[in-house]
Amino acid sequence: MQAGKYRLVKLIGRGGMGEVWEGALAGEKGFARRVAIKKMIGKHDGGWEHRFLEEARIASRLHHANIVSVLDFGVEDGAYFQVLELIDGIDARHVFERAHERGTPLPVELALHICIEVAHGLQSAHAAQDEAGRPLHIVHRDVSLENVLVSWQGDVKLSDFGVAKARDRGFQTAAAGIVGKPAYMAPEQATGGEVDARTDVFALGCALHALLTGVTPLAGEDAMAKLLTGNALVLDASIPDDVRGLIAKAVTRTKAERFPSAGAMAEAMAVLRHARMSQDPRVALRDFLAPMAPKKRAMGALDALLLAPEEKDVVRPEMPSPTPAEPNAPTVTRAPAPRRALPWLAVGGALAVAAGAAAWRVMGQLDAGEVVPPAPVGAAAVEKPAPVLEPAPPPPPTPPPERAPAPVAAPARKKPPTAATAEMARGTLVVGGEGAQRAEIFVDGASQGFAPKRLELVVGSHDVVLVKPDGTRVGPKRVDVTARNTDLAPLKWLVQE
């Protein structure tokens, strides 16, 4: 499939209004470039199309090392698409989650470094001008861990300007401009007031708190109400005093009491970072992420079977040369392939797989409590039966009564897992949403930690129950996990308020 001059290689994710692909641009004499392609699907009202166009137009004016680049824009078969820089890594929410899963929480100095890089990107956006030198007054309005992308090489980039406010934005958002995530939203944004650069400073302070603790200061049900009545937000006592003081200044109710700019906040964070480390912060971040990065491996016969036809001949310079499959590899029941590097990118409104933001916020949201089936992996994986290496021998003319006839191989997707294969076959379930924050997750009666969380479960049906901090129970919810529920296409249960 094509999107203009770009070939669509692999579907990364799909939302209610659009989808995101890994794409490839091929040129002369072996030139090739991997990109991310975000495209609208189906027919929508003019509001969504205007928002999609405005996102591309605003982001295309921003050129900074800490902002995901918009490279191109076009129309294919009547559908708009954007071409974005492809980031080989994960979002900051996943950095926090995977670090805690490994038992090595993100050091304070690296959390500060990530937020310093984001602040530099914000400062560039806030100071952007048009061709005549007039300020554009861009405000991101959706700074969050899900929109901060971190590459395995230590790059930090801010994505998703889909709800950004600008001086000459042609399409204004509904509801008096109330857009964004409540857990990061400044008071003036939550109440439909006038927003400016200091609104993003507030959200960045919330992001730093979440990067250190997993939740923002607004996670409590009445936190915003207390803030609006003049009470300061309660910050986690585990955060070092100097960092906690910095966050407190960023998340004050009154804009005048915050840092005057993202650049000023970056300078304050840099002082605290320098006091804690002498190593180059980018190298330190890259070394910290290294154990989380998926191990690259050779592509075998099972991989070739699972790839869509248009993906099989993609140039993958970073991948080792293919090796033959093992002769005794199973052919009927397949365990999911090991994780590969996830090319996270600037998804407008984000197909962020982090719990609580799995819906594409700009392109369409999921209904409360909906379990979303995984995106299709490819026609070969869905319809093609598992290969049979040798034909089954014909049955004997007169088989003994106690002997069953030879079985006929069935397609792998329709064969229920046995006790032996269930130990191998696992799928991914994401539990999150605003209504699931800090709730304890019970799967088949066993505690699995607290939401938002990504779970690796044995293939099959499971009963999931959430117990909120106040004791309220949500569920049980019956979920059916399959081996095709991977990191790229997880099963999701998103609980709204």
N, C-alpha and C positions, 0 to 999 in steps of 0.2 A: 504494500500500500504506500501511497505517496501523500505528502502535504507540500504542494508546490515542488520545489527542487529537492526536498528532503525525503528520504525513505524512512518509513515508520518501521522500526526494528522490533521493539518489544513494549507491550503495554505495562506501564508502571502502576497506574491506578485509575479509577473511574469514580466520578461523583454524579450528583443528580443532573447537572447541566453540562458537564464536559469530562474530558479524560486527558491523561498525560502519558506520553510515549517517550521512550528513548529513541532518538532518531540518528540518522547518519547523513552527512553531506559528502558525496564523493566528487572528486575533481580529477584533473589530468595527472598522469604519471604516478598513480597510487596515492594521491592526496586523499585523506579522509578525516572527518571531524565528527566526534560524537556530540550530540546536543540533546536538549530536552524540548519536547514539542507539546504545548498545551493547546488543545483544540476544543471548541464548542461542539456539542452533538445535539441533534434534534432541532426543533423549532422553538424559539423562546420569544417572549415579548421584548419590545425595544429596550426596556430597562436593563436587562441582563446584557444585551449586546453593547449598549452604551458603556456599561461598567467594564466589560471586557476590553473594549477599545480604549477607554480612559486609562486603565491599568497599564496597557502597553505604551500608551503615549507618555504617561508620567514617568514610568520606569526607564524608557528609552532616553530620557534627558539626563539620567543619572549615570555617572561614570566614576566608580570608586572601587578600590580593592575589596571593600567590605560590603558591597552590594551586588547581588546577583544580576548579571547583565542580561538585558533584552537584546538579542542579536538581530531579529528579523520579525516580520509580521506579514500575513498573507491570507488569502481565501482559497479554499479548495472545495469544490462541489457545493458552493454556497455557504460553507462553514468557516468562520474565522479561526485562525491559529496563531499562536505566538511561538517564537523560537528563543529558547533561553539557554544560558550557560548551564551545563550539566555538572553537578557537584557530586563527586564520588566520596560519600561519607554518610553521616547521620545527622539528625537535628539535635539540638541541645537537650531536649526532653529525654531522648534516648541515651545521650551521654550520661545524664544523671542516673537513669534507670539501670543501664548496663554496669556502671561503676558500682552501684550498690549491690547488684546481683553478684558481682565478683568479690564483694567484700572490701573494695578499695574506693571509698568515697572520693569524689573530686576534691582535690586540695583547694583551699581558699584562694591561693594565689592564681590558680588556673581558672577558677570561676571569675575572679576579677579580670583576668586577661581576656576571657571570652566577652565579657560585658564591655571592656574597654574597646575592643574591636568593633562591637556593635555601635557603641557611642560614636566612634569615628565615622561609621557609615551614616548614622543619623545626622551628625553635624553637617556632612556633605549634602545630604538631602535637604536639610533645613536652610542651608545657605545657597541652594541652587538658584540660578537665574535664567531668564529666557535670552533669546538672541539679542535683544535690545538692552540687556543688563538689568532688567527689572526683576526683583525677587519673586519667586514662584510660591513662596509660603507653603511648602509641602509639609504636611504632618502625616506620619505613617498611620497612626491610630490603631495598629494591631501588632505592636511589639510583644512577642511572647517566645517562650522556649521553642515552640513548634515552628516558628518562623525564623529561627536562628540556625543556620546550617554550618556544620563543622566537617571539613574534609579530613580524610585519614592523614593528609600531609600537614595538617595544622592550620589550614585556612579557615577563617570565620567570616560568614557572609549573611547579611540580612536579606530576607526574601519577602515576597507577597505585598505589593503595593496596591492590591485590589480594592481596598477601602480607604486608600490615602486621600487626604484633602489637599487641594491645590487651589491657587488663586483663580485660575481660569478653567477649572474643571467643568466640562460641558454638561455632565450629568451629576446631579446632587443626590446623595443617598436619602432614603426615606426616613421617616420617624425623626425629623429634626437632626439628622446626622448621627443618631445613636447607633453606632456599629462598633464591632470589636468584641473582645472576650471580657466578660464581667470580672474575672479574676485578676485582670491587669488594668482595668479601666479607671482612669482618673475621675474625680468627682464631677468636674465640669463636662467630661465626655459622657458620663453616666446620666447626667441630668439634662443633656441636650444643650449645654452652654457653649461658649466660644472656646475652641481648642487652639493651641499653638505648640511650639517646640517643647515647652515645659510639660505638655501632656504626654509626650513620648518619654521625657525624663522620668515621670511617674511610673510609666509602664516598665521602663528599664530597671528601676529600683525594685519593682515586683519580680522581674525576671531574675535579678541577682539573688533575691531571697529564695526563689523557687529552685535556682540552680544549686543552692547550698542545703536546702531542706526538703525539696520536693513539692512544696506548696507556696503560694503567694500570701502576703499578709491579708489579702481579701478573701481567703478561702472560707472563713466563717460565714454563716448565714446572715448575721447581723453586722458584719464588719463594716460594710459601706454605710449602713444606717448610723452607726456610731461615729464614723468619720464625718459624715455630713452634719452631725450635731456638735462637732467640735472636739471629739475624742481622738487622740492619736492612735494609729494602728498598732496592734500588739505584734512585736517582732520576736522571732524564736530566740530563746535565751542561749541556745547552743552556738549562735553566731558570735564570733569575736567582737569585743566591745567597739573597736574602731570601725569595723565593717558595719556593725549594726547602727552606729551613729551615722554613717554615710547613707545607708538605706533609709533611715528615718528622715533625713533631710530631703531625699528624693521623693518620698511618698507623703509629704505633708498635704493637708487639705487645700491650703492656699498656694496658688501658683507662685506668688511673690516670695514665698519662703523656700522654694525648691532651688536647685542649681539653676542658674539663669540660662544655661544651654547644655546640650549634650557634650560639647567640647569641654566645658568646665567640669562636668561630672567625670569625663574621661581622665582629666588631669588629677582629680582627687583620688580616683581609683588607682591611677598609676603610682601615686605616692605610697599607697598601702601595698600594692603589688611589689614595688621595688624593695620595701622593707622586709619582704618575706622571701625573696629569691634573687639569686645572682645569675642563674642560667638564662639563656635566651628563651623567652616564654613560648615562642612558636615551636622551638625544638622540644621543650618540656611538654607541651600539649601533644605534639606528635608522638612522643615516646609514651605518654600516658594512654593514648588511644590505640597504640599498636596491638596490645593483647585483645582488644575488642574487634579489631578488623577481621573479617572473614578470610580464611586461608584460601589462597588461589590454588587451583588444582587443574589437572588435565581434564579435558572433556572426553567422556566415554560414550559408549553406544546408547546408554539410557538417556544421557543428556541430549544426544542428537534426536532421539525419539520424541522427547518432550518439547523441543524447540519448534516454534512455528516455522513453516516452510521458508518465509521470507527472512528468518533469523539465522538460518543455518550457514549462510555464506557471508556473514558479517565479519569484517576485519576486526579482530580483537588482539591488538599488539601486546596487551598486558597479560594475556592468557598463555600458559605453556602449550607446547605442541600436543595435539590429541594423542592419546594412547589407547590401544585396543582394550575392549571390555574383558573382564575376567571370564574364562570359558564356563565357569560354573555359576555365573551370576543368575539370580532368580529372574524368571521371565513372566510370571503371572501376577504376583503381588509385589508392588514396589514400595520401598520406603522413600520418604521425601529426600531429595538431594540435599547435601550440606549447604549451609548458608553461604551466599556469595556477597560480595560488596554491593551495598544498596545505593544506587545513584540517586540520592535525594536532591531535590531541585526546588526552584521557586514555583510552587504550585499556587495559583491565585486562590486565596482563601484556603489553600493547603489541603492536599490529601495527606495530611500528616498522619502517620500511623500511631503517633503518640496518643494514649488514651485520653479521651475528653476532647480531641480535636480531629478525629478520624474523618469527619464529614468535610466536604469541600465547602468552606464557609462562604466563598464568594459565588461559586457556581451552583450551590444547592445544599440543603442540610437534610440530615436524616431525621426521621420521626422518632419520638421518644420511645425508648425500649426496643427499638427495631434491631433484629439480628440480621446483619448484612451478609449475603452470600459472597464468596470470593469472586474476584474478576476472573474471566476465563483465562486459562494459561495458554491455550492454543488448540487448534482443531485436532492435532494429532493426539494430544493428551486426553481429550474428551471422548472422541469417537473411536479411535483406533484400538482394537483389542491388543492385549499383550501378545508379543510374538511367540510362536511355538517353534522351538529349535528343530524338533523332529516330529514327523507325523506319528500319531498314536498307532501302535500295532493292532492289526485286526483281532477281534476276540476269537478265542478257540471255538471250533465247531460245536462242542458240547461242554460248556463250562460247568464246573461243579456247582451245585446249588448254593453253597455258602460263599462263593466268590462273586463280588460285585463287578459289573462291567467297567471297563476302563473309562475314567472321567473325560469329559470334553472340556478343553480349556475355555474359560469364559473371560470376557473383558475385565481388566483389573478394576475398573471403576465400579463394577456392579457386584464384585465378589466381597462378601463381608469379611472383615479381618478375623483371623483365627487367634488363639491365645499366643501362638508363637510370633505371628506377624504383628500383633498389637504392641509387643514390647519394642518393635522397631519403628512402626509407623506412628508418627506424632504430628499434630497440627497446632497452629497458633491461634489463640483466642485473645482478643483485646477487650478488657473491661474498663469502661471509663464514662465520661460525660459529667456535666456539672452536678448532676444528682448523685454521682457515685464517689465524689471526692472524699478520701480518707475512710471510706467504708471498708470493712473487712470482707474479704471474698472467701466464700466456702464453695468448694467444688466437690460434689458427692459427699458432703458432710465434713470434708477436711479443709482446714484453713490454708489459704494460699497467699496470705499477705493482704496488703491494702491497695485499694484503687487510687489512681489509675495504675494499671499493671498489664503487662503482656505475659501470657501464660503459654507454656508448651504442654499440651495435653495429649494423652493417648487417643488415637482415632476412635470415634464412637460417640454415643449420646451421653451427655452429662447434665446433672442438675446443678445450677449455679444460684447461690443465694448471696445477697449483700446485706450486711448488718451495719447501719450507719452509726456514727459516734453517739447519737442519742438513743440507740437501741432499736430504731425503726428497721424493719426487715423489708427487703425488696426481692420478690421472687417467691418460690423457685422459678427459674427460667430454664427450659430444656433447650440445650444447644447441641447440634450435631456437627462434630469436628471431623474433618476429612484430612487426608494426607496432602491435599492440594491447598489447604489453608496455611500458607507460608508467610514469611515476613513481608513479602511483597503483596500478598492478597490474604490478609488475616480475616478470620471470622470476628465480628465485632458485636458487642452488646454495649450500647451507649444509653445511659440513663440520664434523662433531663430532670430538672427540678419539678 
